[in-house]
């Protein structure tokens, strides 16, 4: 039987990154020794992905590896941080070398695409679950938070919404073509790291849309002590969402589906043009959805009541057993 140390050496030990990546000691040691950039603040986040809760256990292994890292990286994106390092803890029922190779490929490919170096972790036996801790850096005084939204600010979102929920719905109905735009957004989501960095100095608050637009907007409003008015007709819908779900379900997916990996930001009205220009340079749209108000509460959504993702509340699942 293959030992955990052999698995780590075979699948999760990258070539020595060296001091250029800020790594003195990495995989294979009890602790990593890392070198942050002078004048930066460390941004750290952890996320756990569990089979049949956050992703279908039968999803392609390459997508499971990608999603496991992406789920943590989006938290760095929301803070405007640059990703640098990660730790990964993997629990799995058996040692299928083919599955592990594909899982590792998805994980390592996203590491390479985002400048993230795997510096340690753990492999153990158990039900399929992956915990990923990411560490990034943001210049001192430039971190984006949830608490800076001010009355009069515009509310805007990057990219398009509803793709995560739409892709999950298609998967549950038997779609397996990874080239389908909705399935690609669900299984191979792209954390908006560059967008978060581009919005530093412009956005007054930011959050990633993991639990659904309305739920995550609620977090920003609560942290900032403000309210908001939004225009649901301005929602930018993911490609193929209307065709897959129809108008009503598409709007529900955009408002409350979650798993979108986009950023919701507030920023002064006079900063919208510059923010739009910066994101256009990244090939990404920025859509204005409404305005921050001094009056608490949220208007413009009519009778819509969406709770978003909750682990221990409303029955919900981001992954399906199908």
C-alpha positions, -999 to 999 in steps of 0.1 A, spaced: 0 0 0 13 35 -9 22 55 22 11 91 27 47 102 24 50 86 -10 17 102 -21 30 136 -10 63 131 -28 47 119 -60 18 144 -63 23 174 -40 60 182 -40 67 209 -65 102 217 -77 121 237 -51 107 273 -55 136 290 -38 138 324 -22 124 341 -52 90 327 -43 96 337 -7 100 301 5 129 291 27 114 257 36 83 242 21 67 208 14 84 180 34 91 200 66 71 203 98 65 240 91 71 262 62 94 292 65 83 321 43 96 355 34 69 383 31 76 414 11 86 445 31 57 469 36 30 443 31 4 429 54 -2 391 54 -37 381 43 -47 345 54 -79 325 47 -89 289 49 -118 271 32 -129 234 34 -145 216 4 -166 185 12 -178 160 -13 -216 161 -19 -218 194 1 -196 217 -20 -191 197 -51 -203 164 -66 -181 135 -56 -183 122 -91 -170 155 -106 -138 152 -126 -108 151 -102 -91 179 -121 -121 201 -113 -122 191 -77 -85 201 -73 -91 234 -91 -122 242 -70 -105 234 -37 -79 260 -43 -102 285 -60 -126 285 -30 -98 300 -8 -82 322 -34 -115 342 -38 -111 354 -3 -78 369 -11 -93 385 -42 -120 402 -21 -93 418 0 -73 430 -30 -44 407 -20 -18 390 -42 -17 353 -36 17 338 -26 15 305 -7 -10 278 3 -13 247 25 -35 218 15 -50 190 37 -66 162 18 -88 134 32 -97 106 9 -111 71 11 -85 53 -9 -53 59 -29 -64 59 -65 -32 71 -83 -50 81 -115 -75 102 -95 -48 118 -75 -28 127 -106 -58 145 -121 -66 162 -87 -30 173 -83 -30 186 -119 -61 208 -113 -46 221 -81 -11 228 -94 -23 244 -127 -43 270 -107 -13 275 -84 8 283 -115 -18 305 -130 -22 326 -98 14 327 -86 6 305 -56 33 281 -42 22 250 -23 44 249 9 29 221 30 -2 202 41 -14 168 51 -29 136 35 -51 113 55 -77 86 51 -114 96 54 -144 108 34 -133 131 6 -127 166 18 -100 192 11 -90 221 34 -69 248 18 -52 277 36 -40 305 14 -16 333 23 -13 364 3 0 400 7 -15 434 4 4 467 7 0 483 41 -32 504 43 -46 492 10 -66 461 20 -103 461 9 -127 452 36 -165 449 41 -168 479 63 -161 509 42 -192 514 21 -206 550 24 -239 566 15 -238 577 -21 -213 550 -32 -222 529 -62 -226 492 -59 -211 471 -87 -202 435 -95 -175 421 -117 -182 397 -145 -216 379 -146 -238 362 -120 -258 330 -117 -232 308 -134 -224 287 -104 -260 279 -96 -268 274 -133 -239 250 -137 -249 230 -107 -285 227 -120 -271 214 -154 -249 189 -136 -278 176 -116 -297 171 -149 -269 151 -165 -248 176 -184 -212 166 -184 -197 187 -212 -169 207 -195 -170 231 -225 -205 243 -216 -201 278 -203 -222 273 -172 -206 240 -163 -172 255 -168 -181 284 -144 -193 258 -118 -165 233 -120 -136 255 -130 -143 289 -114 -118 318 -117 -111 338 -85 -108 375 -94 -74 381 -79 -63 406 -105 -96 424 -103 -93 428 -65 -58 442 -69 -69 466 -97 -97 480 -75 -74 489 -46 -75 526 -40 -109 529 -57 -133 505 -39 -145 515 -4 -157 479 4 -155 445 -13 -167 409 -8 -167 378 -29 -200 365 -40 -199 330 -25 -232 328 -6 -253 347 -32 -255 384 -41 -282 394 -16 -266 375 12 -231 389 6 -245 424 1 -261 420 35 -227 413 50 -213 445 35 -243 466 46 -242 452 82 -204 458 85 -206 493 71 -238 504 89 -256 514 58 -284 504 35 -288 500 -3 -311 502 -33 -305 479 -62 -319 474 -97 -325 437 -103 -330 445 -140 -294 455 -142 -281 420 -131 -255 408 -155 -264 371 -162 -239 344 -170 -237 332 -206 -264 305 -212 -282 311 -180 -315 324 -195 -316 295 -220 -309 269 -193 -332 282 -165 -357 307 -179 -361 343 -167 -374 337 -132 -350 310 -122 -321 328 -138 -328 359 -117 -331 338 -86 -297 322 -94 -281 356 -99 -295 370 -67 -292 340 -44 -274 311 -61 -239 318 -49 -207 301 -59 -201 329 -85 -165 338 -76 -172 374 -86 -166 405 -65 -192 429 -52 -178 463 -45 -189 498 -34 -170 528 -48 -176 565 -52 -196 574 -82 -167 594 -96 -145 563 -94 -168 541 -116 -152 552 -149 -116 545 -138 -126 512 -122 -144 501 -154 -113 511 -174 -90 491 -152 -111 459 -153 -116 463 -190 -79 459 -193 -83 425 -177 -111 416 -200 -137 418 -173 -169 439 -171 -180 460 -141 -217 464 -138 -234 491 -116 -263 476 -97 -274 503 -73 -265 528 -46 -255 527 -10 -280 546 12 -279 561 47 -312 545 54 -308 510 67 -323 481 48 -324 470 12 -349 483 -15 -354 474 -51 -358 436 -47 -396 435 -42 -408 404 -23 -376 385 -31 -365 365 0 -333 346 -6 -312 333 23 -281 323 3 -258 295 13 -259 284 50 -243 252 63 -265 250 94 -296 268 84 -318 266 53 -314 233 35 -290 239 6 -262 223 -13 -235 236 -36 -227 201 -47 -251 174 -58 -251 137 -52 -263 131 -88 
